[in-house]
Amino acid sequence: MSSFVGVIVSDPWLQSQFTQVELRGLKSNFISMRSQSGHVTVGDLPPVMARLKALREKFNEEEIREILGESYPDTADEIDFEAFLRAYLNLQTRATAKSGDSKNSSAFLKATTTTLLHTISDSEQASYVAHINSYLGDDPFLKKYLPLDPAKNDLFELAKDGVLLCKLINVAVPGTIDERAINTKRVLNPWERNENHTLCLNSAKAIGCTVVNIGTQDLVEGRPHLLMGLISQIIKIQLLADLNLKKTPQLVELVDDSKEVEELMTLAPEKVLLRWMNFHLEKAGYKKPVTNFSSDLKDGEAYAFLLNVLAPEHCRPGTLDTSDPTERAKLVIEHAERMDCKRYLTPKDIVEGSPNLNLAFVAHIFHHRNGLSMDTKKMSFAEMMEDDVQVSREERAFRLWINSLGIATYVNNVFEDVRNGWVLLEVLDKVSPGSVNWKHATKPPIKMPFRKVENCNQVVQIGKDLNFSLVNVAGNDIVQGNKKLILAYLWQLMRSNILQLLKNLRNYSHGKEITDADILIWANETVKGVGRNSQMESFKDKNLANGIFFLELLSACEPRVVNWNLVTKGENEEEKRLNATYIISVARKLGCSIFLLPEDIMEVNQKMILTLTASIMYWKLQQPVEESEESAEASTPNDREASTTDAAGEASALNEPTSNNEIGSGPKVISSLTLDDAPPSTPKKENGETPAVE
């Protein structure tokens, strides 16, 4: 059986400071510096270090040379990989201190890379464990392991098989994972664990988590800071899920007219929560606006006013009379407890300004008692807003795809967030490295409207260079928020990325352009090659609605991955839905990052069907070509996938292609992302990743 081979460092402490994703990326950079003599010297480090993502915005090459000189006065000194790691860690620590981010190192992860300086907050760990015990305590599989003890490492041990994380994702966004696809045996073998973690990571991306710097091996090892970061994101998504007009139409009470309704619909959930909080604080007579979930809440006054207006029957006058913040925080928690809202937060967390736990606490209060009225004339504003289901689903798919790329900007609403052009330029730089002229781009916040137009004009021009269909399209159309045009542009961008990824698999394409027809032919030939009769006429073939073809395609790629006892005939809507949800989870479990919904299969959405087929094709074509039956039995696809998934994570984390000799027996994975961190010798045309994702 082939197995995952990681980068091993002799010093356990040093090993613990990095994920395998980061180690392989840094190892690749280190190897790139070797001269003809095979050695790396201190003098070789500054130019390479200055290009690494975590350092390039904080230090220039000369500053790095000076810092390295403190430890290595002689630039001719030879340096090994571990010394290189220590030097990088020192620089990264200084970069973090320079930016003043160390206090927020355990915040909900939205950054495109994972900092090395994570701290595990006991309060956060206890809160998340309590959340898991509460929501998963009755789960048929997990109840024998719950409740977890927050004072021990129970959480990290239980998470190692992937079942807990998959179940938690389904709590956050019900139906994301078809639980029939989760391996839930009492004792899982290595490849079954990898399957679960692959399913978990691809599903986490599909609900909006940022996981570009986490690989399956990190989860198998139970790395505490990475698990906490992922769990916190999942819980956050659950707690903020109802903070939109569709789920909670009463939120329309926060605005005065239809224009403000449109603005409210585009806000990030955290911003909506702050707006809700300030709405009630203003009614209660609190004079200071709350702009964050940390420093503005430390004295406890805002909480006291909020709870008094939401639950006056539990009000205690002494809460506002006391001058001691800690005492006030205790009274606030007691008030919340009388409301049955004591969850996530302790008095100490309030005084210390824990942003994660404050946000979770406020969201919990909102769910329990939002204080908004259904009886309002303003409700007509919400009814006036368009709710095109198809447009909404496409916006969701493109938003999740963009966020999975690991760009610096987190997208909350595609139609609003792309209007200044910057997000689209970031995406273009990922999928077509070198295409953006950053000297002619303006970074937000952008005050001058013409700068937005300039950004969008460049977006349109790059699209034309990539042969997109953009007849009579100008940058101002994007600035104006033309939804139809924006969706059309993003679809062409995603499709172009998919085809380019497949083209870069030279063992298949031999460098020739790949077309939609090539994908169609491959899928049909693959199914036919294993003796199945299903075929698809096109990506809009209505016969695809029952899901049978895709299950046969997945089975043809890896026979073991589909349990045919769970497959229905797809003769009615319910059977079609069961098959569609199973297809999506099986594809993600195999290693495909996809963002479609079951409805896209059931309704045969041509665009999403193409991305699904191409993703399966891309995964399959990365597998070793020559493989005997005997080796196929000994080495399951998910042994290979473990390598592939982590390698893909490396490309996201450090923006560089992976080296085949560092991924054990896994196939070569080629990064589609920007190559700012890539070794100098790496040609920029080497790009690739899982379609519609990275």
C-alpha positions as CSV (number, residue, x, y, z in Angstrom):
1,M,0.0,0.0,0.0
2,S,1.4,3.4,-1.0
3,S,1.2,6.0,1.8
4,F,1.5,9.7,2.4
5,V,5.0,10.9,2.9
6,G,5.4,14.2,4.7
7,V,8.4,16.5,5.2
8,I,10.0,15.4,8.4
9,V,12.0,17.7,10.6
10,S,14.3,16.3,13.3
11,D,13.3,18.9,15.9
12,P,9.8,18.1,17.1
13,W,9.2,21.6,18.2
14,L,10.2,23.1,14.9
15,Q,8.0,20.5,13.1
16,S,5.0,21.6,15.3
17,Q,5.3,25.2,14.1
18,F,4.3,24.3,10.5
19,T,1.6,22.4,8.7
20,Q,2.7,19.8,6.1
21,V,1.3,22.2,3.5
22,E,3.6,24.9,4.6
23,L,6.6,22.6,5.1
24,R,6.4,21.2,1.5
25,G,6.1,24.7,0.1
26,L,9.1,26.0,2.1
27,K,11.0,22.9,1.2
28,S,10.3,23.6,-2.5
29,N,11.7,27.1,-2.1
30,F,14.7,25.8,-0.2
31,I,15.5,23.3,-3.0
32,S,15.2,26.1,-5.6
33,M,18.1,28.0,-4.0
34,R,20.6,25.2,-4.2
35,S,23.5,26.1,-6.4
36,Q,25.4,23.8,-8.7
37,S,27.4,22.7,-5.7
38,G,24.2,21.6,-4.0
39,H,24.6,24.1,-1.1
40,V,22.5,27.0,0.2
41,T,24.2,29.9,1.9
42,V,22.9,32.7,4.1
43,G,23.4,35.1,1.1
44,D,21.0,33.1,-1.0
45,L,18.1,33.7,1.4
46,P,17.1,37.4,1.2
47,P,15.8,37.4,-2.4
48,V,13.7,34.3,-1.9
49,M,12.5,35.3,1.6
50,A,11.4,38.7,0.2
51,R,9.1,36.9,-2.3
52,L,7.3,34.7,0.3
53,K,3.7,35.7,0.9
54,A,4.0,36.1,4.6
55,L,6.9,38.4,4.4
56,R,6.8,40.4,1.2
57,E,4.4,43.1,2.5
58,K,6.4,43.6,5.7
59,F,10.1,43.5,4.7
60,N,12.1,44.3,1.6
61,E,15.2,42.4,0.7
62,E,17.6,44.7,2.4
63,E,15.7,44.5,5.7
64,I,15.7,40.8,5.6
65,R,19.4,40.8,5.0
66,E,19.9,42.9,8.1
67,I,17.7,40.7,10.3
68,L,19.5,37.5,9.0
69,G,22.8,39.2,9.7
70,E,22.0,39.3,13.4
71,S,22.2,35.6,13.6
72,Y,24.5,34.9,10.6
73,P,27.2,37.6,10.2
74,D,28.9,35.6,7.4
75,T,26.7,35.4,4.3
76,A,28.9,32.6,3.0
77,D,27.9,30.3,5.8
78,E,26.2,27.2,4.5
79,I,22.6,26.7,5.8
80,D,20.5,23.5,6.0
81,F,16.7,23.2,5.7
82,E,16.1,23.4,9.5
83,A,18.1,26.5,9.8
84,F,16.2,27.9,6.9
85,L,12.9,27.1,8.7
86,R,14.2,28.8,11.9
87,A,15.2,31.9,9.9
88,Y,11.8,32.0,8.2
89,L,10.0,31.6,11.6
90,N,12.0,34.5,13.0
91,L,11.1,36.7,10.1
92,Q,7.5,35.7,10.2
93,T,7.3,36.4,14.0
94,R,8.8,39.9,13.4
95,A,6.3,40.5,10.5
96,T,3.4,39.6,12.8
97,A,4.7,41.8,15.6
98,K,5.2,44.6,13.1
99,S,1.6,44.5,11.9
100,G,0.3,44.1,15.5
101,D,-1.8,41.1,14.6
102,S,-0.5,38.8,17.4
103,K,-3.5,39.5,19.6
104,N,-5.9,38.3,17.0
105,S,-4.0,35.2,16.0
106,S,-6.9,32.9,17.1
107,A,-9.6,34.9,15.3
108,F,-12.0,33.3,12.9
109,L,-10.0,32.6,9.8
110,K,-10.7,34.6,6.8
111,A,-7.1,35.2,5.8
112,T,-5.7,33.5,2.8
113,T,-2.9,31.9,4.8
114,T,-2.7,30.5,8.2
115,T,-0.4,32.2,10.6
116,L,2.3,30.2,12.4
117,L,1.6,32.0,15.7
118,H,-1.7,30.5,16.7
119,T,-2.6,30.4,20.3
120,I,-5.3,28.1,21.6
121,S,-7.7,30.0,23.9
122,D,-9.0,27.8,26.8
123,S,-12.2,29.8,26.7
124,E,-12.7,29.3,23.0
125,Q,-11.9,25.6,23.3
126,A,-14.4,25.2,26.1
127,S,-17.1,27.1,24.2
128,Y,-16.7,25.1,21.0
129,V,-16.6,21.8,22.9
130,A,-19.9,22.9,24.7
131,H,-21.3,23.7,21.3
132,I,-20.4,20.3,19.9
133,N,-21.7,18.5,23.0
134,S,-25.0,20.4,22.6
135,Y,-25.6,20.0,18.9
136,L,-24.1,16.5,18.4
137,G,-24.8,14.9,21.7
138,D,-27.7,12.9,20.3
139,D,-26.0,11.9,17.0
140,P,-26.4,8.1,16.6
141,F,-22.7,7.6,15.9
142,L,-21.0,10.3,18.0
143,K,-23.2,10.0,21.2
144,K,-21.0,7.2,22.5
145,Y,-18.0,9.6,22.4
146,L,-19.8,12.7,23.8
147,P,-19.8,14.8,25.9
148,L,-16.2,15.8,25.4
149,D,-14.2,17.2,28.2
150,P,-12.9,20.7,27.3
151,A,-10.0,20.4,29.8
152,K,-8.5,17.5,27.9
153,N,-7.6,16.8,24.3
154,D,-10.7,14.8,23.6
155,L,-11.8,17.1,20.8
156,F,-8.6,16.8,18.9
157,E,-8.5,13.1,19.3
158,L,-12.1,12.6,18.2
159,A,-11.6,14.9,15.2
160,K,-8.8,12.7,13.8
161,D,-11.2,10.3,11.9
162,G,-13.1,13.2,10.2
163,V,-16.6,12.1,11.2
164,L,-17.0,14.8,13.8
165,L,-16.0,17.6,11.4
166,C,-18.4,16.2,8.7
167,K,-21.3,16.1,11.2
168,L,-20.5,19.6,12.4
169,I,-20.6,20.9,8.8
170,N,-24.1,19.4,8.5
171,V,-25.2,21.1,11.7
172,A,-24.0,24.4,10.3
173,V,-25.5,24.0,6.9
174,P,-27.9,21.0,6.9
175,G,-27.7,18.8,3.9
176,T,-24.2,19.8,2.8
177,I,-22.9,16.3,3.2
178,D,-24.8,13.1,2.4
179,E,-24.0,11.2,5.6
180,R,-24.2,8.0,3.6
181,A,-20.8,9.0,2.1
182,I,-19.1,9.3,5.5
183,N,-17.0,6.4,6.7
184,T,-18.4,5.7,10.1
185,K,-16.8,2.3,11.1
186,R,-15.6,2.2,14.7
187,V,-12.0,1.7,13.5
188,L,-11.1,3.4,10.3
189,N,-8.0,2.6,8.3
190,P,-5.7,5.4,7.0
191,W,-7.3,5.8,3.6
192,E,-10.9,5.8,5.1
193,R,-9.8,8.7,7.4
194,N,-8.3,10.5,4.4
195,E,-11.6,10.1,2.6
196,N,-13.5,11.7,5.5
197,H,-11.1,14.6,5.7
198,T,-11.1,15.1,2.0
199,L,-14.9,15.2,2.1
200,C,-14.7,17.5,5.1
201,L,-12.3,20.0,3.5
202,N,-14.1,20.1,0.2
203,S,-17.5,20.5,2.0
204,A,-16.1,23.2,4.2
205,K,-15.1,25.2,1.2
206,A,-18.6,24.6,-0.2
207,I,-20.2,26.4,2.8
208,G,-17.7,29.3,2.8
209,C,-14.8,28.3,5.0
210,T,-11.3,29.4,4.0
211,V,-9.2,26.2,4.1
212,V,-6.5,26.9,1.5
213,N,-3.7,26.3,4.0
214,I,-5.0,23.1,5.6
215,G,-4.4,19.6,4.2
216,T,-5.9,16.2,5.1
217,Q,-2.7,15.2,6.9
218,D,-2.9,18.1,9.2
219,L,-6.4,16.9,10.3
220,V,-5.3,13.3,10.5
221,E,-2.6,14.5,12.9
222,G,-5.2,16.5,14.9
223,R,-3.2,19.7,14.8
224,P,-5.0,21.7,17.5
225,H,-4.7,25.3,16.1
226,L,-5.8,24.2,12.6
227,L,-8.7,22.2,14.0
228,M,-9.8,25.1,16.2
229,G,-9.5,27.5,13.2
230,L,-11.7,25.2,11.1
231,I,-14.2,24.4,13.8
232,S,-14.5,28.1,14.7
233,Q,-15.3,29.0,11.0
234,I,-17.9,26.2,10.8
235,I,-19.6,27.3,14.1
236,K,-19.5,31.0,12.9
237,I,-21.3,30.1,9.7
238,Q,-23.9,28.2,11.7
239,L,-24.5,31.1,14.1
240,L,-24.7,33.7,11.3
241,A,-26.8,31.7,8.9
242,D,-30.1,33.5,9.7
243,L,-28.7,37.0,9.5
244,N,-30.2,37.8,6.1
245,L,-33.6,39.0,4.8
246,K,-34.4,35.7,3.3
247,K,-34.1,33.8,6.6
248,T,-35.2,36.6,8.9
249,P,-37.4,39.1,7.0
250,Q,-37.9,41.0,10.3
251,L,-34.5,42.5,9.7
252,V,-36.1,45.0,7.3
253,E,-37.1,46.9,10.5
254,L,-33.4,48.1,10.6
255,V,-33.8,50.2,7.4
256,D,-36.0,53.1,6.3
257,D,-36.4,52.7,2.6
258,S,-36.0,50.3,-0.3
259,K,-32.5,51.6,-1.1
260,E,-31.4,50.7,2.4
261,V,-32.9,47.3,1.9
262,E,-30.6,46.7,-1.1
263,E,-27.7,47.8,1.0
264,L,-28.7,45.5,3.9
265,M,-28.8,42.5,1.5
266,T,-25.2,43.0,0.5
267,L,-23.8,43.3,4.0
268,A,-21.7,40.6,5.5
269,P,-23.5,38.7,8.3
270,E,-21.2,40.2,11.0
271,K,-22.1,43.7,9.8
272,V,-25.8,42.9,9.9
273,L,-25.3,41.7,13.5
274,L,-23.6,44.9,14.4
275,R,-26.3,46.9,12.7
276,W,-29.0,45.0,14.7
277,M,-27.1,45.5,17.9
278,N,-26.8,49.3,17.3
279,F,-30.5,49.5,16.3
280,H,-31.5,48.3,19.8
281,L,-28.7,50.2,21.6
282,E,-30.0,53.5,20.0
283,K,-33.5,52.7,21.3
284,A,-32.1,52.0,24.7
285,G,-30.3,55.4,24.8
286,Y,-26.8,54.1,24.5
287,K,-24.7,56.9,22.9
288,K,-21.6,55.1,21.5
289,P,-21.9,53.0,18.3
290,V,-20.5,49.5,18.5
291,T,-18.1,49.0,15.6
292,N,-16.5,45.7,16.6
293,F,-16.9,42.6,18.8
294,S,-13.8,43.3,20.8
295,S,-12.7,46.7,22.3
296,D,-16.2,48.3,22.1
297,L,-17.7,45.6,24.3
298,K,-14.9,45.3,27.0
299,D,-16.6,47.5,29.6
300,G,-19.9,45.5,29.4
301,E,-22.0,48.7,29.1
302,A,-23.3,47.9,25.6
303,Y,-24.3,44.4,26.7
304,A,-26.1,45.8,29.7
305,F,-28.1,48.2,27.5
306,L,-28.8,45.6,24.9
307,L,-30.1,43.0,27.3
308,N,-32.2,45.6,29.2
309,V,-34.1,46.5,26.0
310,L,-34.5,42.9,24.9
311,A,-35.4,41.4,28.2
312,P,-36.5,44.2,30.6
313,E,-38.2,41.7,32.8
314,H,-34.8,40.3,33.9
315,C,-33.2,43.8,34.3
316,R,-31.1,44.6,37.4
317,P,-30.4,48.3,38.0
318,G,-27.0,47.5,39.5
319,T,-25.6,46.4,36.2
320,L,-25.2,50.0,35.0
321,D,-24.4,51.4,38.4
322,T,-21.2,49.5,39.0
323,S,-18.0,51.0,37.9
324,D,-16.0,47.8,37.9
325,P,-16.0,46.2,34.3
326,T,-15.5,42.7,35.7
327,E,-18.4,43.0,38.1
328,R,-20.6,44.5,35.3
329,A,-19.6,41.6,33.1
330,K,-20.7,39.1,35.7
331,L,-24.1,40.8,36.0
332,V,-24.4,40.8,32.2
333,I,-23.8,37.0,32.2
334,E,-26.3,36.6,35.0
335,H,-28.9,38.6,33.0
336,A,-28.2,36.4,29.9
337,E,-28.5,33.3,32.0
338,R,-32.0,34.4,33.2
339,M,-32.8,34.7,29.4
340,D,-31.5,31.2,28.9
341,C,-28.7,32.8,26.7
342,K,-25.6,31.9,28.8
343,R,-23.5,30.3,26.1
344,Y,-20.1,30.9,24.6
345,L,-19.0,33.7,26.9
346,T,-17.6,34.3,30.4
347,P,-17.1,37.6,32.3
348,K,-13.3,37.2,31.6
349,D,-14.0,36.9,27.9
350,I,-16.0,40.2,27.9
351,V,-13.3,42.1,29.8
352,E,-10.5,40.7,27.6
353,G,-12.5,41.5,24.4
354,S,-12.5,38.1,22.8
355,P,-13.8,38.8,19.3
356,N,-14.8,35.2,18.4
357,L,-16.7,34.6,21.6
358,N,-18.4,38.0,21.7
359,L,-19.6,37.5,18.1
360,A,-20.9,34.0,19.0
361,F,-22.6,35.4,22.1
362,V,-24.3,38.2,20.3
363,A,-25.4,35.9,17.5
364,H,-26.8,33.5,20.2
365,I,-28.8,36.4,21.7
366,F,-30.1,37.3,18.3
367,H,-31.4,33.7,17.7
368,H,-33.0,33.6,21.1
369,R,-34.6,37.0,21.1
370,N,-34.0,39.5,18.3
371,G,-36.6,42.0,19.5
372,L,-37.8,42.7,15.9
373,S,-41.4,42.9,14.8
374,M,-43.2,41.1,12.0
375,D,-45.9,43.8,12.0
376,T,-44.3,46.5,10.0
377,K,-45.2,48.4,6.9
378,K,-41.5,48.2,5.9
379,M,-42.0,44.5,5.1
380,S,-43.2,45.5,1.7
381,F,-39.6,46.7,0.9
382,A,-38.3,43.2,1.3
383,E,-41.2,41.8,-0.8
384,M,-40.2,44.2,-3.6
385,M,-36.7,42.8,-3.9
386,E,-36.1,40.4,-6.7
387,D,-35.4,36.8,-5.7
388,D,-34.3,35.0,-8.8
389,V,-33.5,31.5,-7.6
390,Q,-31.3,30.7,-10.6
391,V,-29.3,33.9,-10.2
392,S,-29.0,33.4,-6.5
393,R,-27.6,29.9,-7.0
394,E,-25.1,31.0,-9.5
395,E,-24.0,33.9,-7.3
396,R,-23.5,31.4,-4.5
397,A,-21.4,29.1,-6.6
398,F,-19.2,31.8,-8.0
399,R,-18.8,33.4,-4.5
400,L,-17.7,30.1,-3.0
401,W,-15.3,29.5,-5.9
402,I,-13.7,32.9,-5.6
403,N,-13.2,32.5,-1.8
404,S,-11.7,29.1,-2.3
405,L,-9.0,30.6,-4.5
406,G,-7.3,32.2,-1.5
407,I,-7.4,35.8,-2.7
408,A,-6.8,38.5,-0.1
409,T,-10.4,39.8,-0.2
410,Y,-13.2,37.8,1.2
411,V,-16.3,38.0,-0.9
412,N,-19.7,38.3,0.8
413,N,-21.8,39.3,-2.1
414,V,-20.5,38.9,-5.7
415,F,-22.7,41.5,-7.3
416,E,-21.6,44.2,-4.8
417,D,-18.1,43.2,-4.1
418,V,-16.9,43.0,-7.7
419,R,-18.1,46.5,-8.6
420,N,-14.8,48.2,-7.9
421,G,-13.0,45.8,-10.1
422,W,-10.4,44.8,-7.5
423,V,-11.8,41.4,-6.6
424,L,-12.0,40.4,-10.3
425,L,-8.3,41.5,-10.8
426,E,-7.3,39.3,-7.8
427,V,-9.1,36.4,-9.3
428,L,-7.6,37.0,-12.7
429,D,-4.2,37.1,-11.2
430,K,-4.8,33.7,-9.6
431,V,-6.2,31.9,-12.7
432,S,-4.0,33.7,-15.2
433,P,-0.8,34.7,-13.4
434,G,0.9,37.8,-14.8
435,S,-2.2,39.0,-16.7
436,V,-2.9,41.9,-14.3
437,N,-0.9,45.2,-14.6
438,W,-1.0,46.1,-10.9
439,K,0.6,49.5,-11.6
440,H,-2.6,50.5,-13.3
441,A,-4.9,49.1,-10.6
442,T,-6.3,50.9,-7.5
443,K,-6.8,49.1,-4.3
444,P,-9.9,49.7,-2.1
445,P,-11.1,51.8,-0.5
446,I,-11.6,53.7,-3.7
447,K,-13.0,57.2,-3.3
448,M,-12.8,58.4,-6.9
449,P,-15.4,56.7,-9.2
450,F,-13.2,56.8,-12.3
451,R,-10.6,54.6,-10.5
452,K,-13.3,51.9,-10.2
453,V,-14.0,52.2,-13.9
454,E,-10.2,51.9,-14.6
455,N,-10.0,48.7,-12.7
456,C,-13.1,47.3,-14.4
457,N,-11.8,48.4,-17.8
458,Q,-8.7,46.3,-17.2
459,V,-10.9,43.4,-16.1
460,V,-12.8,43.6,-19.4
461,Q,-9.5,44.0,-21.5
462,I,-8.0,40.9,-19.8
463,G,-11.2,39.0,-20.5
464,K,-10.9,39.9,-24.2
465,D,-7.3,38.8,-24.2
466,L,-8.5,35.4,-22.8
467,N,-11.0,35.3,-25.7
468,F,-14.1,35.8,-23.6
469,S,-17.3,36.9,-25.3
470,L,-17.6,40.5,-24.3
471,V,-19.2,42.3,-27.2
472,N,-20.2,45.9,-26.3
473,V,-19.2,45.4,-22.7
474,A,-17.4,48.2,-20.9
475,G,-15.9,48.5,-17.4
476,N,-18.7,50.8,-16.3
477,D,-21.2,48.0,-16.8
478,I,-19.5,46.1,-14.0
479,V,-19.3,49.3,-11.8
480,Q,-23.0,49.7,-12.3
481,G,-23.6,46.2,-11.0
482,N,-25.1,44.6,-14.1
483,K,-25.9,41.1,-12.7
484,K,-26.4,39.4,-16.0
485,L,-23.0,40.6,-17.2
486,I,-21.2,39.9,-14.0
487,L,-22.5,36.3,-14.0
488,A,-21.6,35.8,-17.6
489,Y,-18.1,37.1,-17.0
490,L,-17.5,34.9,-14.0
491,W,-18.8,31.9,-15.8
492,Q,-16.4,32.4,-18.7
493,L,-13.6,32.9,-16.1
494,M,-14.4,29.7,-14.3
495,R,-14.8,27.8,-17.5
496,S,-11.5,29.2,-18.9
497,N,-9.8,28.1,-15.7
498,I,-11.2,24.6,-15.9
499,L,-10.1,24.1,-19.5
500,Q,-6.6,25.5,-18.8
501,L,-6.2,23.1,-15.9
502,L,-7.0,20.2,-18.1
503,K,-4.8,21.5,-20.8
504,N,-1.9,21.5,-18.4
505,L,-2.3,17.8,-17.8
506,R,0.1,17.2,-20.6
507,N,-0.1,13.4,-20.3
508,Y,-3.7,13.8,-21.6
509,S,-3.8,17.0,-23.6
510,H,-0.2,17.0,-25.0
511,G,-0.5,20.8,-24.8
512,K,-3.5,21.1,-27.1
513,E,-6.5,23.2,-26.3
514,I,-9.2,21.4,-24.4
515,T,-12.9,22.0,-25.4
516,D,-16.2,21.2,-23.8
517,A,-16.6,18.5,-26.4
518,D,-13.4,16.8,-25.2
519,I,-14.8,16.7,-21.6
520,L,-18.0,15.2,-23.0
521,I,-16.2,12.6,-25.0
522,W,-14.0,11.6,-22.1
523,A,-16.9,11.1,-19.7
524,N,-18.8,9.0,-22.2
525,E,-15.8,6.9,-23.1
526,T,-14.9,6.4,-19.4
527,V,-18.4,5.1,-18.6
528,K,-18.5,2.9,-21.7
529,G,-15.1,1.5,-20.9
530,V,-16.4,-0.2,-17.8
531,G,-19.3,-1.8,-19.6
532,R,-22.0,0.7,-18.6
533,N,-24.6,1.8,-21.0
534,S,-25.4,5.4,-19.8
535,Q,-24.3,8.2,-22.1
536,M,-24.9,11.9,-22.1
537,E,-25.7,13.7,-25.3
538,S,-24.7,17.1,-23.9
539,F,-24.3,19.0,-20.7
540,K,-28.0,19.9,-20.8
541,D,-29.2,16.3,-21.5
542,K,-32.4,16.0,-19.4
543,N,-31.6,12.3,-18.8
544,L,-28.9,13.4,-16.4
545,A,-31.5,14.5,-13.9
546,N,-31.7,11.1,-12.3
547,G,-28.0,11.1,-11.5
548,I,-27.3,7.6,-12.7
549,F,-24.7,8.7,-15.3
550,F,-22.6,10.6,-12.8
551,L,-22.7,7.7,-10.3
552,E,-21.5,5.4,-13.1
553,L,-18.8,7.9,-14.1
554,L,-17.6,8.1,-10.4
555,S,-17.7,4.4,-10.2
556,A,-15.7,4.0,-13.4
557,C,-13.1,6.4,-12.0
558,E,-12.9,4.5,-8.7
559,P,-15.1,1.4,-8.3
560,R,-14.9,1.4,-4.5
561,V,-16.2,4.9,-4.0
562,V,-19.9,4.3,-4.9
563,N,-22.1,2.0,-2.8
564,W,-24.7,0.9,-5.3
565,N,-27.0,-0.3,-2.5
566,L,-27.6,3.4,-1.7
567,V,-28.5,4.4,-5.3
568,T,-32.1,4.8,-6.3
569,K,-33.6,4.5,-9.8
570,G,-34.2,8.3,-9.9
571,E,-37.8,7.9,-11.0
572,N,-39.3,10.7,-8.9
573,E,-38.1,14.0,-7.4
574,E,-37.2,12.4,-4.0
575,E,-35.2,9.7,-5.6
576,K,-33.5,12.2,-7.9
577,R,-32.6,14.3,-4.9
578,L,-31.1,11.3,-3.0
579,N,-28.9,10.5,-6.0
580,A,-27.9,14.1,-6.5
581,T,-26.8,14.7,-2.9
582,Y,-24.9,11.4,-2.9
583,I,-23.1,12.3,-6.2
584,I,-21.9,15.6,-4.7
585,S,-20.6,14.0,-1.5
586,V,-19.0,11.1,-3.3
587,A,-17.2,13.5,-5.7
588,R,-16.0,15.6,-2.8
589,K,-14.9,12.5,-1.0
590,L,-12.9,11.4,-4.0
591,G,-11.1,14.7,-4.1
592,C,-13.2,17.1,-6.3
593,S,-13.9,20.6,-5.1
594,I,-17.3,21.5,-6.4
595,F,-19.9,24.2,-5.5
596,L,-23.1,23.0,-7.2
597,L,-26.3,22.1,-5.3
598,P,-28.5,19.0,-5.8
599,E,-30.9,21.2,-7.6
600,D,-28.3,21.9,-10.3
601,I,-28.2,18.2,-11.1
602,M,-31.9,17.6,-10.8
603,E,-32.6,20.6,-13.1
604,V,-29.6,19.9,-15.3
605,N,-27.9,23.3,-15.0
606,Q,-25.6,23.2,-18.0
607,K,-22.9,25.3,-16.4
608,M,-22.7,23.4,-13.1
609,I,-23.0,20.0,-14.9
610,L,-19.9,21.0,-16.9
611,T,-17.9,21.9,-13.8
612,L,-18.9,18.7,-12.1
613,T,-17.8,16.6,-15.1
614,A,-14.6,18.5,-15.5
615,S,-13.7,18.2,-11.8
616,I,-14.1,14.4,-12.0
617,M,-12.1,14.3,-15.2
618,Y,-9.3,16.4,-13.7
619,W,-9.1,14.2,-10.6
620,K,-9.1,11.0,-12.6
621,L,-6.4,12.2,-15.0
622,Q,-4.1,13.0,-12.2
623,Q,-4.0,9.4,-11.0
624,P,-1.1,7.1,-12.0
625,V,-1.7,5.8,-15.5
626,E,-0.1,2.4,-15.2
627,E,-1.6,0.4,-12.3
628,S,-2.1,-3.3,-12.1
629,E,-5.1,-4.9,-10.4
630,E,-2.9,-6.1,-7.6
631,S,-1.5,-2.6,-6.8
632,A,-5.0,-1.1,-7.2
633,E,-6.2,-3.4,-4.4
634,A,-3.2,-2.7,-2.2
635,S,-3.2,1.1,-2.8
636,T,-6.6,2.7,-2.5
637,P,-7.3,6.0,-4.4
638,N,-7.4,7.9,-1.2
639,D,-3.9,7.0,-0.2
640,R,-3.0,8.8,-3.4
641,E,-5.7,11.5,-2.7
642,A,-4.1,12.2,0.6
643,S,-1.0,13.3,-1.2
644,T,-3.0,15.1,-3.9
645,T,-5.2,17.1,-1.5
646,D,-2.3,18.2,0.7
647,A,-0.3,19.2,-2.4
648,A,-3.2,21.2,-3.6
649,G,-3.3,22.9,-0.2
650,E,0.4,23.7,-0.5
651,A,-0.2,25.4,-3.8
652,S,-2.8,27.5,-2.2
653,A,-0.8,28.3,0.9
654,L,2.5,29.3,-0.6
655,N,1.5,29.8,-4.3
656,E,3.9,27.4,-5.8
657,P,3.9,24.1,-7.7
658,T,4.7,21.0,-5.7
659,S,7.5,18.6,-6.3
660,N,6.7,15.0,-7.1
661,N,9.4,13.6,-4.9
662,E,7.9,15.4,-1.9
663,I,4.5,13.9,-2.2
664,G,5.3,10.2,-1.8
665,S,3.7,8.1,-4.5
666,G,1.1,10.7,-5.3
667,P,0.8,12.2,-8.8
668,K,2.2,15.6,-9.6
669,V,-0.1,18.5,-8.8
670,I,0.4,21.7,-10.6
671,S,-0.7,25.0,-9.0
672,S,-3.1,27.2,-10.8
673,L,-2.5,30.1,-8.4
674,T,-0.1,33.0,-8.6
675,L,3.5,32.0,-8.5
676,D,4.8,34.9,-6.3
677,D,6.3,32.4,-3.9
678,A,7.4,29.9,-6.5
679,P,11.1,29.1,-7.0
680,P,12.7,31.4,-9.6
681,S,13.3,28.5,-11.9
682,T,9.6,27.5,-12.1
683,P,8.0,28.6,-15.4
684,K,4.7,30.5,-14.9
685,K,2.9,28.4,-17.4
686,E,2.9,25.5,-15.0
687,N,-0.5,25.8,-13.4
688,G,-3.4,23.5,-12.4
689,E,-5.6,22.5,-9.5
690,T,-9.0,21.0,-8.8
691,P,-11.4,22.6,-11.3
692,A,-13.6,25.4,-10.1
693,V,-11.6,25.7,-6.9
694,E,-8.0,26.4,-6.7
